[in-house]
Amino acid sequence: MSHSDIQKINSTEVMSAVTVFNQVVYLSGQVPKNPDLDIEGQTRDILATIEQLLALANSDKSRLLSVQLFLKDLADFPKVNAIYVDWLKDSVAPSRATIQADLVNPKWLIEIAVIAAQK
């Protein structure tokens, strides 16, 4: 079934990486492309993917409405937070939640889901 008012980008049978409805962009939880990286590398990898996906949906990090950080180990929070703050340095920070989570792949140290407004 197709709904012309809903746009889906990078879809599989399981999920769409991006869904756009009413000029709001919803990104599925993003995980590292290289799970062998440390927490800093995984965080930077995911943030770069988020920027790419937001661009596909005519948005960017300055338009973020909400961010959810899922961390395997809360001891990684200071490192993740420092990278996150630097990543957003030219933007007003959105609403955010940080949750400790047992992620699906044991090598994933972080997953990030965001919601943004379109330009």
PyRosetta script that sets phi, psi and omega in degrees:
from pyrosetta import init, pose_from_sequence

init()
pose = pose_from_sequence("MSHSDIQKINSTEVMSAVTVFNQVVYLSGQVPKNPDLDIEGQTRDILATIEQLLALANSDKSRLLSVQLFLKDLADFPKVNAIYVDWLKDSVAPSRATIQADLVNPKWLIEIAVIAAQK")
pose.set_psi(1, 136.9)
pose.set_omega(1, -179.5)
pose.set_phi(2, -114.8)
pose.set_psi(2, 138.5)
pose.set_omega(2, 176.2)
pose.set_phi(3, -120.7)
pose.set_psi(3, 112.1)
pose.set_omega(3, -174.6)
pose.set_phi(4, -65.7)
pose.set_psi(4, -18.1)
pose.set_omega(4, 180.0)
pose.set_phi(5, -89.2)
pose.set_psi(5, -2.5)
pose.set_omega(5, 179.0)
pose.set_phi(6, -118.3)
pose.set_psi(6, 125.2)
pose.set_omega(6, 178.5)
pose.set_phi(7, -105.2)
pose.set_psi(7, 132.9)
pose.set_omega(7, 177.9)
pose.set_phi(8, -123.1)
pose.set_psi(8, 135.7)
pose.set_omega(8, -175.7)
pose.set_phi(9, -125.2)
pose.set_psi(9, 139.7)
pose.set_omega(9, 179.3)
pose.set_phi(10, 54.3)
pose.set_psi(10, 58.0)
pose.set_omega(10, -177.1)
pose.set_phi(11, -92.6)
pose.set_psi(11, 146.2)
pose.set_omega(11, 170.8)
pose.set_phi(12, -126.5)
pose.set_psi(12, -175.6)
pose.set_omega(12, 177.4)
pose.set_phi(13, -70.7)
pose.set_psi(13, -15.0)
pose.set_omega(13, -177.9)
pose.set_phi(14, -94.8)
pose.set_psi(14, -42.1)
pose.set_omega(14, -175.8)
pose.set_phi(15, -165.5)
pose.set_psi(15, 168.9)
pose.set_omega(15, 170.9)
pose.set_phi(16, -107.2)
pose.set_psi(16, 135.9)
pose.set_omega(16, 177.8)
pose.set_phi(17, -64.5)
pose.set_psi(17, -34.0)
pose.set_omega(17, -178.3)
pose.set_phi(18, -136.4)
pose.set_psi(18, 135.8)
pose.set_omega(18, 171.3)
pose.set_phi(19, -128.5)
pose.set_psi(19, 132.9)
pose.set_omega(19, 179.4)
pose.set_phi(20, -120.6)
pose.set_psi(20, 129.1)
pose.set_omega(20, 177.4)
pose.set_phi(21, -147.0)
pose.set_psi(21, 131.5)
pose.set_omega(21, 179.4)
pose.set_phi(22, 52.3)
pose.set_psi(22, 41.2)
pose.set_omega(22, 178.8)
pose.set_phi(23, 62.4)
pose.set_psi(23, 23.1)
pose.set_omega(23, 173.3)
pose.set_phi(24, -114.0)
pose.set_psi(24, 132.6)
pose.set_omega(24, -176.5)
pose.set_phi(25, -105.1)
pose.set_psi(25, 122.8)
pose.set_omega(25, 178.9)
pose.set_phi(26, -111.9)
pose.set_psi(26, 120.4)
pose.set_omega(26, 175.5)
pose.set_phi(27, -101.2)
pose.set_psi(27, 135.3)
pose.set_omega(27, 171.6)
pose.set_phi(28, -63.4)
pose.set_psi(28, 162.2)
pose.set_omega(28, 176.3)
pose.set_phi(29, -57.1)
pose.set_psi(29, 127.4)
pose.set_omega(29, -179.6)
pose.set_phi(30, -99.6)
pose.set_psi(30, 136.8)
pose.set_omega(30, -179.3)
pose.set_phi(31, -121.4)
pose.set_psi(31, 163.7)
pose.set_omega(31, -176.8)
pose.set_phi(32, -66.5)
pose.set_psi(32, 140.9)
pose.set_omega(32, 174.8)
pose.set_phi(33, -71.5)
pose.set_psi(33, -31.3)
pose.set_omega(33, 178.0)
pose.set_phi(34, -116.9)
pose.set_psi(34, 97.6)
pose.set_omega(34, -176.5)
pose.set_phi(35, -73.1)
pose.set_psi(35, -4.3)
pose.set_omega(35, 178.9)
pose.set_phi(36, -85.9)
pose.set_psi(36, -4.9)
pose.set_omega(36, 177.2)
pose.set_phi(37, -72.4)
pose.set_psi(37, 160.0)
pose.set_omega(37, 174.6)
pose.set_phi(38, -76.9)
pose.set_psi(38, -178.6)
pose.set_omega(38, -174.9)
pose.set_phi(39, -61.8)
pose.set_psi(39, -38.1)
pose.set_omega(39, 178.7)
pose.set_phi(40, -64.8)
pose.set_psi(40, -45.9)
pose.set_omega(40, 179.6)
pose.set_phi(41, -63.5)
pose.set_psi(41, -43.1)
pose.set_omega(41, 178.8)
pose.set_phi(42, -63.6)
pose.set_psi(42, -40.8)
pose.set_omega(42, -179.7)
pose.set_phi(43, -64.0)
pose.set_psi(43, -48.0)
pose.set_omega(43, 179.4)
pose.set_phi(44, -62.5)
pose.set_psi(44, -39.9)
pose.set_omega(44, 178.9)
pose.set_phi(45, -59.8)
pose.set_psi(45, -46.9)
pose.set_omega(45, -179.0)
pose.set_phi(46, -66.7)
pose.set_psi(46, -43.0)
pose.set_omega(46, -179.8)
pose.set_phi(47, -62.8)
pose.set_psi(47, -36.1)
pose.set_omega(47, 176.0)
pose.set_phi(48, -65.5)
pose.set_psi(48, -41.3)
pose.set_omega(48, 177.0)
pose.set_phi(49, -62.8)
pose.set_psi(49, -42.5)
pose.set_omega(49, 179.1)
pose.set_phi(50, -59.9)
pose.set_psi(50, -43.5)
pose.set_omega(50, 178.3)
pose.set_phi(51, -60.6)
pose.set_psi(51, -42.3)
pose.set_omega(51, 179.7)
pose.set_phi(52, -64.1)
pose.set_psi(52, -45.1)
pose.set_omega(52, -178.9)
pose.set_phi(53, -67.6)
pose.set_psi(53, -39.7)
pose.set_omega(53, 177.0)
pose.set_phi(54, -61.6)
pose.set_psi(54, -39.8)
pose.set_omega(54, 178.8)
pose.set_phi(55, -62.5)
pose.set_psi(55, -39.1)
pose.set_omega(55, 177.5)
pose.set_phi(56, -61.2)
pose.set_psi(56, -28.0)
pose.set_omega(56, -177.4)
pose.set_phi(57, -100.7)
pose.set_psi(57, 16.2)
pose.set_omega(57, 179.4)
pose.set_phi(58, 60.4)
pose.set_psi(58, 49.8)
pose.set_omega(58, 177.3)
pose.set_phi(59, -145.9)
pose.set_psi(59, 180.0)
pose.set_omega(59, 174.1)
pose.set_phi(60, -158.9)
pose.set_psi(60, 176.9)
pose.set_omega(60, -173.9)
pose.set_phi(61, -65.0)
pose.set_psi(61, -20.7)
pose.set_omega(61, 176.6)
pose.set_phi(62, -71.1)
pose.set_psi(62, -12.5)
pose.set_omega(62, -178.1)
pose.set_phi(63, -104.2)
pose.set_psi(63, 9.5)
pose.set_omega(63, -179.3)
pose.set_phi(64, -62.1)
pose.set_psi(64, 136.4)
pose.set_omega(64, 175.8)
pose.set_phi(65, -102.5)
pose.set_psi(65, -37.1)
pose.set_omega(65, -175.1)
pose.set_phi(66, -154.4)
pose.set_psi(66, 144.2)
pose.set_omega(66, 177.3)
pose.set_phi(67, -133.0)
pose.set_psi(67, 136.0)
pose.set_omega(67, 173.5)
pose.set_phi(68, -120.1)
pose.set_psi(68, 120.3)
pose.set_omega(68, 177.0)
pose.set_phi(69, -102.3)
pose.set_psi(69, 124.9)
pose.set_omega(69, 176.4)
pose.set_phi(70, -110.2)
pose.set_psi(70, 113.5)
pose.set_omega(70, -177.6)
pose.set_phi(71, -110.8)
pose.set_psi(71, 134.8)
pose.set_omega(71, 176.2)
pose.set_phi(72, -67.9)
pose.set_psi(72, -41.5)
pose.set_omega(72, -176.0)
pose.set_phi(73, -129.1)
pose.set_psi(73, 116.5)
pose.set_omega(73, -178.6)
pose.set_phi(74, -64.1)
pose.set_psi(74, -15.0)
pose.set_omega(74, 175.0)
pose.set_phi(75, -65.0)
pose.set_psi(75, -20.7)
pose.set_omega(75, 178.1)
pose.set_phi(76, -80.8)
pose.set_psi(76, -7.2)
pose.set_omega(76, -174.5)
pose.set_phi(77, -54.7)
pose.set_psi(77, -47.2)
pose.set_omega(77, -178.6)
pose.set_phi(78, -58.8)
pose.set_psi(78, -40.7)
pose.set_omega(78, 179.7)
pose.set_phi(79, -67.2)
pose.set_psi(79, -46.0)
pose.set_omega(79, 179.5)
pose.set_phi(80, -62.8)
pose.set_psi(80, -44.4)
pose.set_omega(80, -178.0)
pose.set_phi(81, -62.1)
pose.set_psi(81, -40.9)
pose.set_omega(81, 179.2)
pose.set_phi(82, -62.3)
pose.set_psi(82, -43.5)
pose.set_omega(82, 178.4)
pose.set_phi(83, -65.7)
pose.set_psi(83, -43.5)
pose.set_omega(83, 179.9)
pose.set_phi(84, -60.9)
pose.set_psi(84, -47.4)
pose.set_omega(84, -179.6)
pose.set_phi(85, -61.5)
pose.set_psi(85, -43.5)
pose.set_omega(85, 178.4)
pose.set_phi(86, -63.7)
pose.set_psi(86, -41.0)
pose.set_omega(86, 179.9)
pose.set_phi(87, -60.6)
pose.set_psi(87, -35.7)
pose.set_omega(87, -177.8)
pose.set_phi(88, -96.4)
pose.set_psi(88, 12.1)
pose.set_omega(88, -170.4)
pose.set_phi(89, -55.6)
pose.set_psi(89, -27.5)
pose.set_omega(89, -179.9)
pose.set_phi(90, -102.2)
pose.set_psi(90, 14.3)
pose.set_omega(90, -177.7)
pose.set_phi(91, -130.5)
pose.set_psi(91, 159.0)
pose.set_omega(91, 172.1)
pose.set_phi(92, -81.3)
pose.set_psi(92, 130.9)
pose.set_omega(92, -176.8)
pose.set_phi(93, -64.4)
pose.set_psi(93, 138.0)
pose.set_omega(93, 177.4)
pose.set_phi(94, -82.0)
pose.set_psi(94, 178.3)
pose.set_omega(94, 169.5)
pose.set_phi(95, -60.4)
pose.set_psi(95, 149.5)
pose.set_omega(95, -177.0)
pose.set_phi(96, -151.7)
pose.set_psi(96, 147.5)
pose.set_omega(96, 171.5)
pose.set_phi(97, -130.7)
pose.set_psi(97, 144.3)
pose.set_omega(97, 175.0)
pose.set_phi(98, -122.4)
pose.set_psi(98, 126.4)
pose.set_omega(98, -173.8)
pose.set_phi(99, -128.3)
pose.set_psi(99, 134.9)
pose.set_omega(99, 171.1)
pose.set_phi(100, -80.3)
pose.set_psi(100, 131.6)
pose.set_omega(100, -174.7)
pose.set_phi(101, -143.7)
pose.set_psi(101, 145.9)
pose.set_omega(101, 172.0)
pose.set_phi(102, -89.0)
pose.set_psi(102, 98.4)
pose.set_omega(102, -172.8)
pose.set_phi(103, -75.2)
pose.set_psi(103, 157.5)
pose.set_omega(103, -172.6)
pose.set_phi(104, -59.2)
pose.set_psi(104, -47.7)
pose.set_omega(104, 178.0)
pose.set_phi(105, -93.0)
pose.set_psi(105, 124.1)
pose.set_omega(105, -177.1)
pose.set_phi(106, -60.1)
pose.set_psi(106, -20.2)
pose.set_omega(106, 178.8)
pose.set_phi(107, -83.5)
pose.set_psi(107, -16.3)
pose.set_omega(107, 178.1)
pose.set_phi(108, -73.4)
pose.set_psi(108, 127.0)
pose.set_omega(108, 178.5)
pose.set_phi(109, -100.4)
pose.set_psi(109, -16.3)
pose.set_omega(109, -176.2)
pose.set_phi(110, -155.0)
pose.set_psi(110, 148.7)
pose.set_omega(110, 171.3)
pose.set_phi(111, -138.1)
pose.set_psi(111, 140.7)
pose.set_omega(111, -178.5)
pose.set_phi(112, -130.8)
pose.set_psi(112, 130.2)
pose.set_omega(112, 175.3)
pose.set_phi(113, -119.4)
pose.set_psi(113, 139.8)
pose.set_omega(113, -179.1)
pose.set_phi(114, -135.4)
pose.set_psi(114, 159.0)
pose.set_omega(114, 171.5)
pose.set_phi(115, -128.5)
pose.set_psi(115, 136.7)
pose.set_omega(115, -178.5)
pose.set_phi(116, -141.3)
pose.set_psi(116, 161.3)
pose.set_omega(116, 173.0)
pose.set_phi(117, -91.7)
pose.set_psi(117, 145.9)
pose.set_omega(117, 174.0)
pose.set_phi(118, -73.1)
pose.set_psi(118, 160.9)
pose.set_omega(118, 176.4)
pose.set_phi(119, -73.4)
pose.dump_pdb("model.pdb")
